[in-house]
Amino acid sequence: MIFITAKFRVLPEHADQWPEITTEFTKACRLEPGCLWFDWSRSVDDPTEYVLVEAFRDGDAGAAHVNSEHFKKAQQWLPPHLAETPRIVNFEVPQDDWSRLGEMAVPE
């Protein structure tokens, strides 16, 4: 799978509304056939920083994502809300879901 984590620093005046600003884009991405997950979190240390954790089935699904109409729309409407260009980590991993964190195993 293609695993992506991106940090978005949002302008302070838009930070509280970021979940609503990205709602349409988020919903469209989650409906993509190759999307495994697409989840936002807000930093506990910086209220203007949001972290996006997303995964796609394979490179073809990742390419379909960045070539989608909703991605192209997001390229236009999201940057005016940002304080800087988002930072990203993108890599391919040989799995298709989350692994368990063995060091913190909970008895079943």
Secondary structure, 3 states (H helix, E strand, C coil): CEEEEEEEEECHHHHHHHHHHCHHHHHHHHCCCCEEEEEEEECCCCCCEEEEEEEECCHHHHHHHHCCHHHHHHHHHCHHHECCCCEEEEEECCCCCCCCCHHHCCCC
